[in-house]
Amino acid sequence: MTAAHVDKLVATEACPCCRAPGFDLVSRHGVTHYARADFECGASFLKANDRIAVGNPCLDASRLAVHLMNLEVEGKAR
């Protein structure tokens, strides 16, 4: 499955969280089966330990989560 994980990252053109476009892709097949995809929002995803992992989280998704939490808290405080 390692090559399949690399292929998935190679095919990912936009951040899966906020859809920001990708700007950098590092991919090495062969023995290492390594890939990393970077996106304009600051997120990066990579193949690690035979899985796709978060290198850097999507800051836009985190900002949205914080905004929604604040709306929920402020709505309950009224």
C-alpha positions in Angstrom: 0.0 0.0 0.0 3.0 2.4 0.3 3.0 3.3 -3.4 -0.8 3.9 -3.3 -0.3 6.4 -0.5 2.3 8.2 -2.6 0.1 8.1 -5.6 -2.8 9.7 -3.6 -0.6 12.6 -2.4 0.8 13.1 -5.9 -2.8 13.4 -7.2 -3.9 15.9 -4.5 -4.0 19.3 -6.2 -5.7 21.2 -3.4 -5.7 21.2 0.4 -8.2 18.6 1.5 -9.3 20.9 4.3 -9.8 24.3 2.7 -9.1 23.6 -1.0 -6.1 26.0 -1.2 -4.0 25.2 -4.3 -0.9 23.1 -4.0 2.4 24.8 -4.7 5.1 22.1 -4.0 5.2 18.4 -4.4 8.1 16.2 -3.6 7.8 12.6 -4.7 10.3 9.7 -4.9 9.2 6.3 -5.9 11.3 3.2 -5.7 12.8 2.0 -2.4 11.7 5.0 -0.3 8.1 5.5 -1.7 8.2 9.1 -0.3 5.9 12.0 -1.1 5.1 15.4 0.5 2.5 17.8 -0.8 2.5 21.5 0.3 -0.4 23.9 -0.1 -0.8 27.7 -0.1 -2.6 27.7 3.2 0.5 26.4 4.9 -0.7 22.8 5.2 1.5 19.9 4.2 0.8 16.2 4.1 3.3 13.4 3.7 3.7 9.7 3.6 5.1 8.4 6.9 5.1 4.9 8.4 3.1 3.6 5.5 0.3 6.1 6.0 -0.6 9.6 4.9 0.2 12.0 7.8 -0.1 15.7 8.6 3.2 17.5 8.2 1.7 20.9 9.1 -2.0 21.4 9.8 -4.2 23.6 7.6 -4.3 26.9 9.4 -7.5 28.0 7.5 -9.3 24.9 8.9 -8.1 25.7 12.4 -9.2 29.3 12.1 -12.6 28.1 11.0 -12.8 25.7 13.9 -11.9 28.5 16.4 -14.5 30.9 14.8 -17.2 28.3 15.1 -16.3 27.5 18.7 -16.4 31.2 19.6 -19.8 31.5 17.9 -21.1 28.6 19.9 -19.8 29.9 23.2 -21.0 33.5 22.5 -24.5 32.2 21.5 -24.8 30.3 24.7 -23.7 33.2 26.8 -26.5 35.5 25.7 
